[in-house]
Amino acid sequence: MAEQPLLREEADERGVLRRALPHLRPHRARLAVALGVALADSAALVAVAPLVGLATDALLDADRGRLVLAVVLLAGLAAARWCWPGSASCC
């Protein structure tokens, strides 16, 4: 008896996005907004470390202006993350 060919272990993923594009086309605006929000969220998360460094340097240099700037920016990032739509902790 002839041996039956087996299916591959992994699914064939070639062309999946191309086949999905016609179905995603009506949702272009929402997808663009979602991508923008994801990028802004990532940028805000990455910006925290340099702002903490700026605040630390301002404290060590006794530079009140840079310290106020760093604190205001950090507070703005914290408020934006806290009150972001969909956040569980939003007021």
C-alpha positions as CSV (number, residue, x, y, z in Angstrom):
1,M,0.0,0.0,0.0
2,A,1.3,3.5,-0.9
3,E,2.3,5.8,1.8
4,Q,0.1,8.9,2.2
5,P,1.9,12.3,2.2
6,L,1.6,14.0,5.6
7,L,0.8,17.7,6.1
8,R,3.6,19.9,7.2
9,E,4.0,20.6,10.9
10,E,3.7,24.4,10.4
11,A,0.8,26.0,8.5
12,D,1.6,27.7,5.2
13,E,1.7,31.4,6.1
14,R,2.6,32.8,2.6
15,G,0.1,35.3,1.4
16,V,-2.0,35.6,4.6
17,L,-1.6,39.3,4.8
18,R,-2.4,39.7,1.1
19,R,-5.6,37.7,1.5
20,A,-6.6,39.7,4.6
21,L,-6.1,43.2,3.1
22,P,-9.5,43.4,1.3
23,H,-11.2,42.6,4.6
24,L,-9.1,45.2,6.5
25,R,-9.5,48.0,4.0
26,P,-12.7,49.4,5.5
27,H,-10.9,49.6,8.9
28,R,-7.9,51.5,7.6
29,A,-8.5,54.6,9.8
30,R,-8.9,52.6,13.0
31,L,-5.8,50.5,12.2
32,A,-3.8,53.7,11.6
33,V,-5.0,55.2,14.9
34,A,-4.2,51.9,16.7
35,L,-0.7,51.9,15.2
36,G,-0.2,55.6,16.2
37,V,-1.4,54.9,19.7
38,A,0.9,51.9,20.1
39,L,3.9,53.9,18.8
40,A,3.1,56.8,21.1
41,D,2.7,54.5,24.1
42,S,6.1,52.9,23.3
43,A,7.7,56.2,22.9
44,A,6.3,57.4,26.3
45,L,7.5,54.3,28.0
46,V,11.0,54.7,26.5
47,A,11.1,58.4,27.4
48,V,10.8,57.7,31.2
49,A,14.5,56.7,31.7
50,P,16.0,59.7,30.0
51,L,13.7,62.0,31.9
52,V,14.7,60.4,35.2
53,G,18.3,60.9,34.2
54,L,17.6,64.5,33.4
55,A,16.0,65.0,36.8
56,T,18.9,63.3,38.5
57,D,21.5,65.4,36.7
58,A,19.5,68.6,37.5
59,L,19.4,67.6,41.2
60,L,23.2,67.0,41.2
61,D,23.9,70.3,39.4
62,A,21.4,72.2,41.5
63,D,19.7,73.4,38.3
64,R,16.1,74.2,39.3
65,G,14.9,75.0,35.8
66,R,15.9,71.6,34.3
67,L,14.5,69.9,37.4
68,V,11.1,71.5,37.0
69,L,11.1,70.7,33.3
70,A,11.9,67.0,34.0
71,V,9.3,66.8,36.8
72,V,6.6,68.4,34.6
73,L,7.4,66.1,31.7
74,L,7.3,63.0,33.9
75,A,4.1,64.1,35.5
76,G,2.6,64.6,32.0
77,L,3.7,61.1,31.0
78,A,2.2,59.6,34.2
79,A,-1.1,61.5,33.7
80,A,-1.3,60.4,30.1
81,R,-0.7,56.8,30.9
82,W,-3.1,56.9,33.9
83,C,-6.0,58.6,32.1
84,W,-5.5,56.9,28.7
85,P,-8.8,55.6,27.2
86,G,-9.2,52.0,28.1
87,S,-7.0,52.3,31.2
88,A,-8.5,50.5,34.2
89,S,-7.2,53.2,36.6
90,C,-8.6,56.2,34.7
91,C,-10.7,58.7,36.6
